[in-house]
Amino acid sequence: MYLFECYIPIKMKSKRPIHIIQIFDNSYEYGKDEKSFSERKEKTQWYEKIISKSGYIENEKLKLNKSKLKFSSLNNINLILLIDYNSGSESEILEKFKYLKIFDYADHQFSNELKKHSLKREFLNRIEYIKTGEISLYPFLWKCFRFESSNLININLIWDEWEIGLPKRDNFKLCALEANKPIEININGKRDFSMSGRKERTFIERNFIIEYLGEINEYEFIKDPNIEFEKEIPKATKRINLLKELF
């Protein structure tokens, strides 16, 4: 883990232990021209290392990028997802993970330089790097997963046509998370609509590596919005392959 900027930490202590889950997202949406796996293999291959803007644990202390966190206090939560992307740049994240909408391209193209700079900041702020929640009282939902707490944290599949597409899947328990045992989950589907109406068929491939990092009581907020960390993407100890042949 390396820091590429100097920073001033703000040290704090949580009222109760907080579960930390690291998620690496390598999801991809494509059209019928890339339906063959050989045609999109390079785009879905896992990197060995990525540049992260979320946070990390060092010496049993969580270090969080304050600029990517929506709340100033962690006292009312006991779960944090650190979300990082299998990507080489934030511009690539915007494109690959569909944070840009059709009208965003037109707004950017016909704006002056000052407005373009402002729009870019707005677009980058859409990227989700940190998700917080409460898991002890009720399940926590994120994308197509439901996290539940028992002796271990369980991950359940929750089918959603927008997130996964067709065919419809049964909801069921995928796995239980054990500390420092990353699990890879792959699932795919197809979608024949967009949020704005009918469109050409889109194929969806959701690829995640999920690792439970344990509990923390101490954390630091890093105030520098330009802070970056280098992370190695771990090799999964188990793979849950739910990929289907799509027609």
Summary of the structure (lengths in Angstrom):
residues: 247
radius of gyration: 18.8
end to end distance: 42.6
largest distance: 55.3
contacts: 688
relative contact order: 0.27
helix: 17%
strand: 46%
